[in-house]
Amino acid sequence: MAFSFFRKAPSFWERRGPTGLILWPLSWLFGMILRIRKIIHDLDIGNAKPAPVPIIIVGNIRVGGTGKTPIVIALAQQLSELGWKPGIISRGYGSSLQTSPLQVNTDSDPLVVGDEPVLIAKRTHNQFPIWVFPKRNDSIQALLKHSPEVNVIISDDGLQHRGLVRWPAREGGRDVELVVRDSRGEGNRFLLPAGPLREPATRERDATLFTSLARDLKAAPSDEYFLGRRAFYLSSQLGTPYQLINPANTQSFEQIAEQFLPKNITAVAGLGNPNRFFDDIAKHGISSKNIPLPDHATFTPEFFNAIKAQCILITEKDAVKCSGISDERIWVAPMSLRLSENLMDWLQSILQRPDPRRYTL
């Protein structure tokens, strides 16, 4: 239902205009489908079973990336530091041909299991069990069977996956629904295809995670949209770039800026919001020619050969799809994120609740 056709957000999504209004009847129809699905889910016709451990869903209501994967990585790492045993599940973009859940490791093919799960495995050095499958309940079963010590599961996306049964924290449960929001906000606030939303902007959630500072947001948190909602502001930072063909070879952004003229530096990003990457490297003093690509774009040696530059900067998410490319000009800019103590304390207070299902089922 995410309309993968729109892998690159059209400009008319960002403001209300003629194109959005023309497409609005289709958005109304999409909204009706969502309401029908919700009714079916609320009736529990399929009698779906909840997971035996708490689930933290890191998702977004806007199509395209808003910065979920770094948050999933940070959550797993920091929960582990606090003594938890996290596991991770994902749909795995590109895994639609799977017939059963697959476990992901650093050697997995991103074209089979998805680029984001492979990035998580590489960044965490296979520290956590990661399973992918479009049916997330099947992934949970496979994960817990393979790693029974896991006592909390982090779902990379899945807010719109009705088959994933959960009891949200705001309703007294231990499962947590987090909506990630970047500087683009909800655009024109229309549902697909007239706008970028997979669900109405008023969707309930346990908390909103902002991946941009308040001054960069297009809609201020004082809007009625945010009243009464728990929110946390996250700050990420780019690490020292490393060479794709030799990760041990690193150089700072300052060294890159001194070594190459702006006309000889090209930045490439296949993200839901590639401008965020370009803005981040610009803050580090890099002036470059920028090539934005659709989310989950694939790369070939021919693509990079056609770029006339002495230095090419790419994201880590794109780098996992470039393992067969030996171009010494390509440098990878890693991004790291640290979640605040307030956020982690709040999460722990929920995860440590007694399982309410024991007394109600």
N, C-alpha and C positions, 0 to 999 in steps of 0.2 A: 504493500500500500504506500510505499515511500516514493513511488513514481521515479524509478531509477533513470527514466528518460531525461529528467532534469538534473543531470550530474553537475552541470554548471548553471548557477543561478542566473536567470534572465534579469535584466535591469528593471523590468516593470514590476518585479516582486517588491522592490524597495519603497515604492510610493503608489498611491492610488491614482489611476489614470484610465484612459480609454481601453487599453488592452485588458487590464484587470477587470474592468466592468463588463466587457464583452464575455470574458470567461467565467464571470461570477455564477451564472446558472449551473455550470459544471461543478463549481465549488459547492454550491448548495446541494447538488446531488451527492457529492462526495461526503458532505456533512450528514446527509440522511443515512448513507451506508454506515458511517461511524456510529450513529445513534442506534441503528438496528443491531449492529455487532455488540454494542454495549448492553442492549436489552437481553440479547441471547446469552452474553457472558453473565449478566446478573441473575438470570434464571438458572444458571449452572446446569444446562441440559446435558453437557458431557460429563458431569460429575468429576471434574478434574481434581487431582490431589495436590496439595501444597508441598513444597520442599520441606524436608525435616530440619533444615538449618536456615538461618536468616539470609535474606537476599538483599543486596544493595544494587539498585538499578541506576546506572549512570546514563542518562539519555537526553534527548532534546526533542522539542516539538517542531523545530525548524528543519527542513530538508537540508542535508549536507552537514559537514563537520562543523562543530562549534568548539572543539577542543576536548572531547571526551577521553580519548586514549591516554594522554598524559595524566589525567585525573585517575583513571583506572590503575595505572602503574603506581602512582603515588599512594593511592588507597591501599593497594596490596602490600607495598613495602612498609608503610607506616603501621598498618594493622599487624603485620608480622612482627615489627619491633615491639608492639604492645602485647605480644604473646598469642595473637590469634593465628589460625591456620587457614589462610584464604585460598580459594580456588576461583578461577575466572572462566566465564562462558561468553561466547560471542556467536552471532549469526555467521560471521565469516563471509565478507563480501567476495563473491566468486565461487562460493561453495554450494550453489544451488543444485549441482549434479550429484551431491553426496546422497548416499542411501542410509548412512548411519553416522553417528558422531565420530569425529576424528580428534585425536590429541595433537596439540601443536607444540613444536619445539623449535630451536634455533635453526634446524636444518629443513623445516617444512617449506613447501613450495607456496609462496604467497598467491600464485595464480589458482591454487587449489583451496587453500584454507583462508585466504584473505590477507591483505598486507598488514592490517592493524594487529591481529593476533600474533603474527610473526614478529612485528616490532615489539610487542609486549614481551614475548619470549626472549628476544635478544637483549632488551634493556634490563630484564630481571634475571638473565642468565639461567633460564629454565628453573628458577626458584619455586615457581608456583605451577600447579597443574592447570592447563588451559585446554578447553574443549570447544569445538565449533560444530554447529549444526543449526539449520533454520528452525527446527523445533527445539526450543531451549529446554523443555522438560526432559527430553531425551538426553541432552547434553548433561543436565544435572545428574540424572541417574548414572550415566557412564562415568562421570567425574567422581561421584561419591563411591561407586563400586571400585574404581581404580585407586582412589585416595580417600579412604574412610576417615582419616584424621581431620579432613577439612571441616571447619565449623562455621564458616561464613563464605558465601558465594557472591562475587562481584560480577554483574552482568553488564558488558559493554553494549549499550543500547538495549532496547527491549521494552520501553515504556508503552509502545503500541502493540506489543505482542500479548494479545488477550489470553493465549493459552498458558502463559506464565502466571500461575496463581500466586497471589501474594496478599498479605495482610499488612497494609501500610502502617507506619509508626503513628501517623496522625489519627489513626482509628484504634490505637491501642496495641497494634502488632509490633513485630520486630523487624519487618521488612521496610526498607527505606527507598523512596523514589526521589531521585535527584534530577532536576532539570538544569542542563548546562546552557548558558546564554552568553553569546559574545557581543561585540560592539554593534553588530547589525540589528540586534533586537529581533522583532518579529516582522520586520518589513511593513508591508501594507496590512498585515494581520488578516489577510484572506487565506482560506484553506486552498490546498492544491485544486486545480492548476492555476487559479487566478492569483494565488499568493504562495508563500513558501511553507505554510503550516501543514503539518501532518495531523494536528489536533487543534482545537480552539485554544487561543492564548490564555483562556481562563482555566485551563486544565489544572486539576488539583495536583499538589506535590508536597513532599515533606520539607523540601528546601530548594532554593534556586542557587546555583553556583555561577557566579559571574567570572568569566575569563578575561574581562577587561576592567580597567579602573572606572570608577563612577564618572569621571570627567569625560571618558571616551564613549560612554553609552549614548545611543540615539534617543532612548526613552529613559527618563530619570526614574529611579526606584520609588520616588514619591507618587508616581502615577497610581491610579486606583487598582491597576493590574497587580501591584506589589503589596497593597495594604494587607497587613496581618500575615504576611508570608515570611518565613525564616529565610535569610539570605547570607551568603558568605562570598567575599571577594577573594579571588585567587590571583596570585602573581607568579608568572613563569619567567624563566630566563634562559637565554641561549648559552650553551657551553662553548668550549673551544672547538673550532672546526677541525675535522680530521680528514685525511685523504681517503677516498673510497677504496683505492686499491691497496692502501697501506695504512690501516687505522692507527698504527703506532706513530705515524708522521702527523704532527699537529702544528698549527700555527694560529695565532690570535687574529681576531678581526682587524686589529690595528696593523698587524704585519701584512695582512692581505691588502688593506687600503693603501699602505705605503708601497707595496710591491707592484700593484697593478693600477693602471688608470681606469676611471669609471667606465670608459667605452670598451674596456677589455674584460669587464666582469659581468657575467650574466647569472641571474638568480632564477631558478625553476622551482615551481611548487604545484603539485597535484593534490590540492586540498579543497575542502568545502569552502574555505575562506582563505585563498592564497595570499590576499593582501596583508593578512596578519603577519605572515612570514616575511614579506617584503618590508613591512613597517618595522618589524623587530630588527632585521639586519641593518636597516637605515639608522636605527637608534644607536647602533654600534659603529657608525661612521662609514658604512658601505654604500656607495653610490653605484647603482648597477642598472643594466637593462633587465627588465623583469618579464618572465614568460609564465603567465597563469594558465594552469591546465585543469580540466575537470577532476573531481575527486576520484581517487582510485585509478588514475591514468597509468598506462603501461609505458615502458621505455625500451628502446632498442639502441644499439650502437649507432645506427644511421641517424637517429634523432639527435644524438649529441654531436655526431660528426658534422651535422649541418649548422651547428651553433658556432659562429665566428667569435670566439672569446678565448682568453688565456686562462681564465679562472671561471669555473661554474659552481655555484653554490646550490645545494639541494637540501631537502629535509630528510630526517631519518626515516620517516614513513615512506618516502620515495626511494630511499637508499636500499631498503630491503628487496626492492624489485629490480635492482641493478647489479645483482651479484655476478652476473655473467658479462659485465661491461668493464673493460680494462682501459679506462681513460684517465690519465694522470692529472687532467685538468679539473676533475670533479672533486669537490670538497663537501663534506657533510656537516651541517650545523645541528648539533643535538640540542634538544630542549628538555629542561628539567622543571619540576614543580614540587613545591613543598606545601602541604596542607597545614592550616593553622591549628594550634592546640585547641582552640575553642570548637572548631569543627570536629576534631577527633574525639574530644571529650563528649560532645553531644552524641556522636555516633556510638561510642562505647556505652553510653547510658541507655541507648535503645537496644543494642545487641545483647546487653546483660540482663534484659528483662526476662522473667520466666516466660516460657512458651505459652501464650494464652490459648492456643488450640487444644492443649491437653485438658483444659477444663470446659471447653465448649463443644468439642466434637463428640 
